[in-house]
Amino acid sequence: MSTIVSITGATPRAAVDRDDAPVERMVGNRLLASLSPEDFGVLAPHLEPVSFAVGDFITRAGDPIESICFLEQGIAGVLDSLDDDRRYAVGLVGAEGFIGWPLVMGDDRSPYDVTMRAERGQALRIPAHALLAAIDLSPALHLTLLRFAHVFMLQMGRTVVSSLAHSIERRMARWILLYHDRVQADEICMTHEEFRLMLGVRRSSVTDALHRLEEEHAIRAVRAKVLVHDRTKLMALAGDTYGQPEQDYVRLLQMDRNR
């Protein structure tokens, strides 16, 4: 499993004790890495590594939430559906968070489809009953998990505002940045179908917007991939609908570390 450096610059480590024999292991999920040793120790015996292929469902809308997945690598697309089975992306989750947040907010069913996008995913999974028992033991752990849910709601809110206020190319720039934050390199697997889920527009409109971003020398589009050339230009195009939730995430995690 690959190592992901924490947002504070340190390589997160945690002791996992499965058979009364603690072992040192790398933790690629930033939220787990931010936990105190005591809070992580409550979760650790129940965590198991899992992997997902691109397109795999982690949860389906309406299904019971039977487990929680803390992503260590990959991008989970959170999709909402209309009655005619059209699906649209409303947010993304990567190694900064977890899938199944409605459980810690009092709901035992998933309101969204959540699928792996762009690249294979790796995660640490914990049964729902074990997580609920852990947050009963630790209000601090519960607060940390709620803080991530809060930041994800901020991200979804900015998605709504961007959809209402921005041109297609500005919205595209924002989504590319959200993907870029969560992948391992500047090369991102992003097909026209991927952009359709995010932008809700025709294929021809996706092509036109990609060309405009290429003209700005922000990206280069090749077959089923986007190469990020100039992140600063993408941020300028995305405007203030990108950045604030990400800054709030860093601030809230730092509050947890300083408790």
Buried (B, 14 or more C-beta within 10 A) or exposed (E): BEEBEBBEEEEBEBEBEEEEEEEEBBBBBBBBBBBBEEBBBBBBEBBEEBBBEBEBBBBBBEEEBBBBBBBBBBBBBBBBEEEEEEBBBBBBBBBBBBBBBBBBEEEEEBEBBBBBBBBEBBBBBBBBEBBBEBBEEBEBBBBBBBBBBBBBBBBBBBBEEBBEEBEBBBBBBBBBBBBBBBBEEEBBBBBBEBBBBBBBBEEEBBEEBBEBBBEBEBBBBEEEBBEBBEBEBBBBBBBEBBBBBBEBBBEBBEEBEEE
